[in-house]
Structures are given as C-alpha cells and as structure tokens.
Amino acid sequence: MADFAKARRTMVDRQVRTADVTAPRVLAAMAEVPRELFVPRAKRSLAYSDADIEIAAPSAGGAARYLIEPAILARLVQLAAIGEGDIVLDIGCGTGYGAAVLARLAGAVVALEPDADLAAAATETLIDLGVDNAAVVTAAVDEGYPSAGPYDVILLEGSVESVPPALFDQLKAGGRLVAVIGPGPAGMATLYRKNGDVAGRPAFNAPIPPLPCPPPAPTFVF
C-alpha cells in the first residue's frame, strides 16, 4: 500500500521547496492537503509526481482537463500573497485540490468549475475533508462569479490567451489576479494588481495546460 504521507513530504521537499517556494504558510498547506484524494483512483500512484495529471478526458469540442503539477501550483499561490482574511476566487478548480490548498490560507474560497461532473467531485471531496470555508460553483471561466465578489485574489488554475475582462471587474481595489498567459512552453505566470487601473507584470515561466476559456473577441482596426 502506498505511503501517501511520505510521498507528500517528499513532494514538498524535492519539488516545491526547490522551485523557490519559501512562504511558510504555502509550504504548510501543500504538506497538509492529501493530493491523492483529488486524483482518479486509477492514477493515485501518480498523485505526487512532478507532472500534470489528467482528471477528465477530452470532451466534444474541448480539451482534456488536468491537475497541474504541484510546484507550479505552489508558485502561483505564493505569487498571489494570500492573507488569512482574503476572499479568493479559484478559477478552473477541477477536482478541488487547489481550492483545498487555498482554503488553508484564505478566509473564504469560491471554487469555480465549468464542468458539472468535476464540480460535483470537488464538492464531495472538500466536504469529506471537512473544508468548510470553500464552496464550489459551476459557471463559465470567462464569466467568473460576481455575486460572491468582489475578491481580494483571483487565481486561474490553467493557462489562457488573455485574462477575461469580467474577472478584472470582480477584483477589489488593491486586489491581485494570478494567471498564466500563453500556451504550452510559452506560458508566463503573470501577477496583476488593481489600483484604479489594472497593471500586470510577468513573474516566471509556467507551462501548464489551458483552461476551457473562449478566445478573446477579435478587435478591428480601421
């Protein structure tokens, strides 16, 4: 039988810490959440590998969905600098692993997932773990969830071509949004801050799978 507790410690020591994740609260959260419970049973032996894990096969017209590798998730969470009282919107929560990590750092987490089956699985696992400050909602990635906002932090668990404008509208003044912009190896983790206008700065390369998000509307030049 796999020793998942040992695998979790090894993940933190050999993958997360070595990826320049130094925030004590982030390291503690990654060490506490049982990642194996958020992975399909047939793939639980891979739960602590340093790779993206498929959690839903491609659907008609859509790509497969993945649980992104632990080190990149930890770096994105660290970049967001989440405070204990923050309200966080977790976009593309999949089976809920990222939401469980965020729930240990924030005051409340709204975990948005467009796939109803994944959202149901996330809800069940979070309830089983007794996570009482995270709620899973089903909505489109580009719409966000304005009724529970505005948010201190918005984090996207997958790459996008550009951040949907509706998400910036749901940030509080002084809020942060963390997203990976660009596909595949070209993905760049970017931190946006809302201080009147929204300004972003690139932080590090982050090759992660895309979110199911419509491409930005074309602009016309006359």
Secondary structure per residue as TSV (DSSP state, phi and psi in degrees):
chain	resnum	aa	ss	phi	psi
A	1	M	-	360.0	135.6
A	2	A	-	-66.3	140.4
A	3	D	-	-94.2	87.5
A	4	F	H	-69.8	-31.6
A	5	A	H	-62.5	-43.6
A	6	K	H	-65.7	-41.4
A	7	A	H	-62.3	-35.6
A	8	R	H	-67.5	-42.7
A	9	R	H	-62.7	-40.7
A	10	T	H	-65.2	-40.3
A	11	M	H	-57.7	-47.4
A	12	V	I	-64.1	-44.3
A	13	D	I	-73.3	-38.8
A	14	R	I	-102.0	-19.9
A	15	Q	I	-110.0	-50.2
A	16	V	I	-77.6	-51.8
A	17	R	G	-61.4	-37.9
A	18	T	G	-75.5	-5.7
A	19	A	G	-99.6	23.8
A	20	D	T	69.2	26.3
A	21	V	-	-91.1	113.6
A	22	T	-	-120.9	-10.4
A	23	A	-	-66.4	119.3
A	24	P	H	-56.7	-40.1
A	25	R	H	-68.1	-35.7
A	26	V	H	-68.9	-44.3
A	27	L	H	-60.7	-41.4
A	28	A	H	-64.6	-42.4
A	29	A	H	-63.6	-42.3
A	30	M	H	-65.4	-30.6
A	31	A	H	-78.1	-18.0
A	32	E	H	-96.9	-33.1
A	33	V	S	-80.6	124.5
A	34	P	-	-76.2	90.1
A	35	R	G	-56.8	-32.3
A	36	E	G	-60.2	-25.9
A	37	L	G	-75.4	-12.0
A	38	F	G	-103.3	8.4
A	39	V	S	-113.3	141.8
A	40	P	-	-52.2	141.6
A	41	R	G	-51.3	-40.7
A	42	A	G	-66.9	-14.5
A	43	K	G	-116.1	12.9
A	44	R	G	-65.2	-24.9
A	45	S	G	-66.2	-17.6
A	46	L	G	-97.3	2.1
A	47	A	T	-55.5	-33.0
A	48	Y	T	-109.3	18.9
A	49	S	S	-75.9	158.3
A	50	D	S	-90.3	59.6
A	51	A	S	-150.1	158.5
A	52	D	-	-71.2	140.9
A	53	I	E	-118.0	125.7
A	54	E	E	-67.6	128.2
A	55	I	E	-115.6	-9.3
A	56	A	E	-154.6	131.5
A	57	A	-	-69.3	161.0
A	58	P	-	-57.4	138.1
A	59	S	-	-103.1	173.8
A	60	A	T	-58.7	117.3
A	61	G	T	77.5	6.0
A	62	G	-	-133.6	158.2
A	63	A	-	-86.2	167.2
A	64	A	-	-64.8	159.3
A	65	R	E	-110.9	148.4
A	66	Y	E	-134.3	151.6
A	67	L	E	-88.7	115.5
A	68	I	-	-72.2	154.5
A	69	E	-	-59.9	146.8
A	70	P	H	-57.9	-43.2
A	71	A	H	-63.8	-40.7
A	72	I	H	-69.4	-41.6
A	73	L	H	-58.0	-45.9
A	74	A	H	-61.6	-39.2
A	75	R	H	-66.9	-39.5
A	76	L	H	-64.1	-43.0
A	77	V	H	-64.5	-43.8
A	78	Q	H	-60.8	-40.7
A	79	L	H	-60.5	-32.5
A	80	A	H	-73.3	-17.2
A	81	A	T	49.0	60.8
A	82	I	-	-77.7	130.1
A	83	G	-	-93.0	162.4
A	84	E	T	-63.0	-27.9
A	85	G	T	-99.8	5.5
A	86	D	-	-69.7	147.6
A	87	I	E	-101.1	124.1
A	88	V	E	-118.5	136.8
A	89	L	E	-105.5	117.6
A	90	D	E	-101.9	108.8
A	91	I	E	-93.0	125.3
A	92	G	S	76.0	52.0
A	93	C	-	-72.1	-12.0
A	94	G	T	59.2	-124.5
A	95	T	T	-86.7	0.7
A	96	G	S	102.0	4.3
A	97	Y	H	-62.4	-49.5
A	98	G	H	-59.1	-39.1
A	99	A	H	-62.7	-38.4
A	100	A	H	-65.9	-38.9
A	101	V	H	-65.3	-48.0
A	102	L	H	-61.7	-35.8
A	103	A	H	-63.5	-24.7
A	104	R	T	-80.8	-9.1
A	105	L	T	-110.6	-30.5
A	106	A	S	-107.1	171.3
A	107	G	S	-76.3	-39.5
A	108	A	E	-154.2	146.7
A	109	V	E	-128.6	129.2
A	110	V	E	-104.1	114.6
A	111	A	E	-102.7	109.7
A	112	L	E	-96.6	131.1
A	113	E	-	-141.1	121.6
A	114	P	S	-73.7	-21.8
A	115	D	-	-89.3	117.7
A	116	A	H	-62.6	-37.0
A	117	D	H	-67.4	-43.1
A	118	L	H	-65.1	-40.2
A	119	A	H	-61.3	-40.7
A	120	A	H	-65.9	-41.7
A	121	A	H	-63.6	-41.6
A	122	A	H	-62.4	-44.5
A	123	T	H	-59.5	-46.1
A	124	E	H	-62.3	-45.1
A	125	T	H	-68.8	-40.9
A	126	L	H	-63.1	-39.7
A	127	I	H	-65.1	-44.7
A	128	D	H	-59.8	-32.7
A	129	L	T	-86.0	-2.8
A	130	G	T	74.5	24.3
A	131	V	-	-79.2	105.9
A	132	D	-	-105.0	5.1
A	133	N	S	-117.2	22.6
A	134	A	E	-133.3	135.0
A	135	A	E	-127.6	135.7
A	136	V	E	-95.8	132.5
A	137	V	E	-125.9	153.1
A	138	T	-	-107.3	118.8
A	139	A	-	-162.2	164.9
A	140	A	-	-72.1	144.7
A	141	V	T	-56.7	-43.0
A	142	D	T	-77.9	-6.5
A	143	E	T	-95.3	-25.3
A	144	G	-	65.8	-155.0
A	145	Y	-	-144.7	76.4
A	146	P	G	-63.5	-26.7
A	147	S	G	-66.0	-21.6
A	148	A	G	-101.2	-0.9
A	149	G	-	-89.8	-173.2
A	150	P	-	-76.6	163.0
A	151	Y	E	-111.6	148.3
A	152	D	E	-74.4	-36.3
A	153	V	E	-139.3	138.1
A	154	I	E	-124.0	128.5
A	155	L	E	-125.2	131.3
A	156	L	E	-102.6	123.6
A	157	E	E	-93.5	54.4
A	158	G	E	167.1	161.3
A	159	S	E	-82.3	155.6
A	160	V	E	-138.8	158.9
A	161	E	S	-68.6	-40.4
A	162	S	S	-156.8	160.1
A	163	V	-	-75.2	125.9
A	164	P	-	-56.9	130.4
A	165	P	H	-55.4	-31.8
A	166	A	H	-60.6	-27.7
A	167	L	H	-71.8	-40.3
A	168	F	H	-61.7	-35.2
A	169	D	H	-64.7	-23.5
A	170	Q	T	-93.5	4.6
A	171	L	E	-86.2	142.9
A	172	K	E	-70.5	161.6
A	173	A	E	-61.0	129.9
A	174	G	E	84.9	0.1
A	175	G	E	-75.1	163.0
A	176	R	E	-121.0	143.2
A	177	L	E	-127.4	130.6
A	178	V	E	-116.7	124.8
A	179	A	E	-145.5	152.9
A	180	V	E	-98.8	119.8
A	181	I	E	-103.3	124.3
A	182	G	S	107.0	154.0
A	183	P	S	-87.5	154.0
A	184	G	G	48.8	-136.9
A	185	P	G	-61.9	-17.5
A	186	A	G	-83.2	-3.2
A	187	G	-	-62.2	133.8
A	188	M	E	-125.6	116.7
A	189	A	E	-65.0	129.7
A	190	T	E	-131.9	134.7
A	191	L	E	-104.9	122.1
A	192	Y	E	-108.0	140.7
A	193	R	E	-123.9	140.3
A	194	K	E	-106.2	105.4
A	195	N	S	-132.1	80.3
A	196	G	S	77.9	-89.8
A	197	D	S	-81.1	169.0
A	198	V	E	-105.7	127.6
A	199	A	E	-124.1	141.2
A	200	G	E	-122.0	153.5
A	201	R	E	-137.8	136.6
A	202	P	E	-68.8	144.7
A	203	A	E	-117.7	-49.9
A	204	F	E	-164.6	159.8
A	205	N	E	-69.8	137.9
A	206	A	-	-147.2	87.9
A	207	P	-	-78.3	93.6
A	208	I	-	-126.2	158.2
A	209	P	-	-64.2	157.1
A	210	P	B	-79.1	156.7
A	211	L	-	-84.6	154.8
A	212	P	S	-76.6	80.2
A	213	C	-	-124.3	130.3
A	214	P	-	-58.2	145.1
A	215	P	-	-65.0	155.0
A	216	P	-	-60.9	148.2
A	217	A	-	-63.0	139.9
A	218	P	-	-65.8	147.1
A	219	T	-	-106.8	148.2
A	220	F	-	-110.0	135.9
A	221	V	-	-113.7	124.8
A	222	F	-	-102.4	360.0
